[in-house]
Amino acid sequence: MSQSHFQEWSQKAANPQVTIRSIITGLAIGSIVLFSNFQFGLQTGWVSMMGLPSALLAFATFKSLQKYLTYPFTDVENVFVQSLAVAVGTGPLAFGFVGVVPAIEKFLRPSEAGLGRDDSHLDPILSIRNVLSTGPIHLSMAQLIVWSAGLSFFGVFFAVLLRTQIIVKEKLRFPSGSATATLIAVLHKSSFDRVPIDENDIEGESEVQENESSNVLSRDEESPQDRDHHSQVTYLKNIQVLLTSFSISAAYTVLAYFTPIIRNLPVFGSYLAKSYLWTFQPSPAYIGQGIIMGLPTVSSMLLGAILGWGILAPMATHFGWAQGPVDDWKTGAQGWILWISLAIMVADTVVSFIAISIRSLYNWYKHMKGTQGSRSGSQTDLTGYQSLSVEGETPEDGLASANASKHHLEHDHDSPPQFLVSHKVAIIGLLVSLVFCIITTRWVFGPIIPLYATVCAVILAMFLSVLGVRALGETDLNPVSGIGKISQVLFALIVPRDHPAAVLINLVAGGITEAGAQQAGDLMQDLKTGHLIGASPKAQFYAQVIGSAWSAILSSLVYRLYDSVYEIPGSLFRIPTAVIWIDCSRLVTGDGLPPHVGKFALIFSVIFTIFALLKVIYADEKHSKWTKYIPSGVAVGIGIYNTPSFTLARFIGGCISAYWLSKHNDHDSTVLLIIASSGLVLGEGVFSILSLIMTSLNVPHF
């Protein structure tokens, strides 16, 4: 990057970003995403950051109000709004409302919570207000908000401490964050050569195609007027596609409320629909999620559905191993195959997580060793930043390849110090937020959760957050589910199995660990976007803090609203992630298994351990032609524990994605596909609010 380009990039951080208008817009967009994530999180366990559509919605909002603005809406302010929206929207997962909280409230037995028959020794908060007649813990609204607030901030402060190493020095690519930066640059007509991109930023990106070098170069040869025209046409097309897909999904949501039969169409016959739940739900949002996931993932999900609901469930029913109704979590085939699903997912996530961790730590060691070895001989330009040569570039490196001809040197560039969060503030904030988390956990759950367990949980959360952030930076996947399972296994070793509240402690500790990894990953992904554009890291830090605080309140309200209006768990909201959390806790703390399921779980865990190892060992491009056909254990497991209706529509979406990308492999077409799929997801998510209102008012169905 040349001196003039660096100065222009660094001066962007001084532009207005933390403004009343940007805060209001970010909170509004984030609240929409939050409702969408609640809708699908409670149904399937999937939650999306929605960074790219949030950036587009922010731009569209301010563009429509352009004549009323006193000063222009800039790309860095766009980054702030997007960061704030993501912080709000991911609350359902970060605070455990699609997993840990319903697991505690819906499935925990009194004996597993340390209650037994005599709870007089417990804190009055628990023993008087929170124990229902049937025994499980029920958290009040105040407790939900307080505990969510306790989980909100320590991951944020920890991510600030990691930023310089992960983003500035090692330059991990964070594919989704880089894709969002690319979209913002296009929307605001920021030249690509003014966005400091290195060879790791876009390589392997899941949301931006890698072979757009000629496309970018051809635009460089266009006149400014032609580029402006191209940008305007692209923007209008994207907005039109977003509105169209949003409208289609919204119309389906309203129609599905009045005619519930379309949620479960017996396309395979009434016998399979009744006996083994083989129905089809033509949800546009599910199709949109399938487009985002891609064909390999949804194909693995379909394999899981066939394995679980086409083979194992009928087998368990036929041999009398699961004698209850097929959809019963305890005595039916659904509960029986769940253990196999859990075994497959744990095997895959643990192997993959360990492999990614070892590789990340090894790369970090090599980077540190190389930095120390080259420090004395490196040259420094007039800006004072160390110059590093770009290495390892290939023609497939996307935007990096396109920019290589212009930028032969890459800098450890960073924003001016006044726009950075100081390490002193970050360390003090981290310590205060950790103490706050411990205090809030104690207040919510009382002495039933030992102090040492909470302290161990926050310490473990710090360690696993580092690995989670590095995995996200390298693979675009934050393995929070794997992190949660690992923490559950470790806490089974820390807390004695004969402790009366061992299962509850296991769940709470896992929730704390998962929250830290999720919050740190969200902010780091956004910081990558801001770093490429030139936004102020301090402003993004404020966005995460404001968004997390708002999300802690809103997530609690929305969760309790859903819980009061709908039957949870029920046919619409099955909370499968909560079932996995509670069953994993019971498994590691020594609970028994259903008849004959243990040997099947062992066999499949071994098989998918081998699959995971093969994908790790042969992860290079040379072997990708056949390793891409190895099924993903996590996706197979999800296909098993969700009913087929959740999988089939996603598989259709994956097929649509594969067909589109086979015909269109340029950047604009790929972004268009992402926007269309995002509109499908957002439409049903937003209009689920209308369905919730009509349900609460008992509006009749047709």
Phi, psi and omega in degrees: 000131182287167181301316182294319178295320179296318181296318179296317179298314184290333181283343179300328184298341181278348180293151179301130180227308179275085182239162178301317183293322180287325178293314180298315180296316179297318179295322180293312180295317179298324179293323176297314179297323180299314178299319178298317180291327175295316182303311185271335176293317179289333179280315191230346183091355180274132176226137183242144176293326179057037181294316183293310177295330177296319177297319180292318179296321178297315180296316181297322179299310183286331178292323178291337180255018190303320184287348179261356184279138177278339174212153190293153175274114188263171179295325180288327175290327174300320178298318180299313181299316180297318179297319179295318180296319179295319179299322178286314190293333183270007179306319181305325178275315184299324183261008173079017185282349174253003182218281189294313184297309177295332176297319179291316186280327189260331190239346184289131177276154178305320181293330180282342178265005181076018183273310182060214179265339182241109179247022184290339182278352184276166176301138180303332179302320180277311192288334184262310189268334195252355180259113179284173182297333180273351172113327186291161177284136176235115183276135178287169179300318180298319180292321177299315181294315183296315181293321177299319177297322178295332180271355195280332199242333187293328176293328179293310180295324180293322179297325178299320180291333181274343192303310185300316182291313188284316188263314186281314185272307182277337176057045175301148196281330182043073189308314182293321177297320178292322178296319178296320177298319179297315179298315180298320178298321179292314183299321184264007177059034174282129180297140179297329182283358175257359174260111186291098184248133177252180188291348181263351191290316188248347185302129177077015188295138182276338185251352178230129183294150188273345188253056181248019183302311183294328179297314180293317181297321180294327178291328178298331182277349180285158174285160178304323180295319179295320179295320178297318179296316179298318180296319181293317179297317179297317180298312181298321178295317180297316179296318179297317179294318179299313181294321180295310181294323176299315182295318178300313181293321179295318179298319177298319182298316178294317180297320181293331177293315184280336177232078186301342183299333183287350175284341181217078180278124182280064186291343180257011180105155184291328182295310180294327179293318183279320187276324186225018171061030177275088177233172181235131177246106185281056183282121175301326180293321177296321177296318177298319177296323178295324176297316180293319181293321182094158186298317180303317182292312183289334174294320176295323176297318178296320175301318178296319179297317179294316180296313185284309188263348178256339183236300189288317180297312176299325179295314180297322179290317183297318183273003177076017178283336176230099190265350181277182175304147188301329183266014179275128183289337185262310187248351183268177180297328179299316177291330181290311183287342179301323181294325176291319176302314181297317180298318180295314183293319179296317179300313183293313184292321181294314180297313181295319181296316179297318181295314179296321181296314180297316180295318180295316179294323178293317178296322177296319178297316179296320180296314180296320179295318179292323178295317179295322182288332184259356187300318184288333184257000182282151179263156180235132180273188187293341180279348179089006181260141182294136180264132177237139179281145178281125182234160171073021182282145177228164178299342182272008185279012171063229183301327179298319179295322180294328182269351186298326182292341182256334185236095181276344180239141177244137186253153166281059185288151176207161179294156176304151186305327183292346179256009179254150172279122183294152179297328179298313178297318181296318181292314178298316178298321179297313181297316180296317181292327176294316177297320179298319178298317180296317181294315182294322177297319178296319182293320184286315187254353177069196183290357179296333175259110182301147181298322182296328180292318179294318178298315178299323181295316182289326176294316178296323179299322179297313183295312183289335176296323178300313181291322179296318179296318179294321177297319178297319180294328184267327189240354185067019179232118173268105189281058184295329178294317176294321177298318178298318180292321178297318179296324178295318178296316181294321181286340172293335176274329182282316183263128180302140182296334181275004175295133185298339180242033185301320182291316179297315178300318180300317180292314182296315179297318177297322178296321178296315180296316180297320181297316180299315180294320181294313181296315180297318180294318179301311183293322182293322177298316179292322179296328176295315177302312181295324180295320180292323182279327183106022180285164179281120176301327179295320178296320178293325175298316176299321180299317181293319180294312179297314181296319180294319179296316178294320182294326178300321179283309185294319180299319179296316180296315183292320178300313181293328177295312177300319183294328181277334183268319184252160171278115181233119358284151179204191183292330181272315180244099188269352182037057182297328179296324178295321178297319180293319178301311185291321181290324177295320177298317179293323181295312184284341178263007169100017178286157182282164180252157174298163183302130171066001183282337184300315183290326177291319178298320179295315181299312183288329176294323177294316180300313184280342168294317177297316178301314181296319179296319178299318180293327179286314184293321183251050184276355183284168183295333182300324184256006186294339182296331179248334180291336180293344178270355176286125184294146176280126181297320179297314181294320177298315178300319178295321177296331178283313187278341171271148176292158184304330182299331178285335187268322188298316180294324178294324177296321176299317177299319177297321178295319177299316180300314181297319181294315181299314183290336176287335181262333183228114182239023177263166186298312184299319180292324179293315177298321178300318178296318179297318181293319178298315180292324178295321177298321177297319180290314183293323182302310180290324179295315181291315183283354170295336175297317178296317178299320179296317180295315181295324177294317180294332179269003179059038174296125187290152173274165177286000000 
